Amino acid sequence: RSCLKSRGLGDVYKRQLVVRAQQGDREAFESLTLAHYTRLYRVAKSILRDRHTAEDATQQAFIDIWRYIRRLREPSRFNGWSYRLLVHACYAEAKRGTPRVGEVEPLSEDLVSTADDYRTVADRDQLERAFRRMSLDHRTVIVLRHLLGMTPEEVADVLGVPRQTVYSRLRRAEATLRAALEADARLPTTSAPRREVVR
């Protein structure tokens, strides 16, 4: 299932907007932007784990969408195509630097429930630490597969990699997530050091 399907636009109307945007209609493109911004931003935020870099990646994705929309041969495939451009923008932002401290967004409920498939997680901070330890490749496949509900074939198409690569990354990502959560669970609880009383 996909929990981020665009809302408010029927498929026929959306296709018409895409076709008009391909013909240079800026108003049609603005309508597409308004309808899809939240969807793409949420995906970028889940991958990058930082509000500001996610905003930058989303804005760059829309710049690229406008620049390359004439190359989209099938307007009905706009969603998957836009995810591909967004993922490229996320990778570019990730190469520019590290996320700003204190700007991390809470994990999506969908990703929290995904982690619960492997282990019950009561502490969101623990889950966040585990998710951030994963590589960008692994976070991306988890987001596309579990947040968007894409099939491995659809994930492969978005990433431009073989299907077997997607399966391999998913296995490693899920194993990394489990291992990180279990490692956190084994950490001893530290107590405040006792203060020596000077007599």
Beta strands, then each sheet from edge to edge (+ up, - down):
end
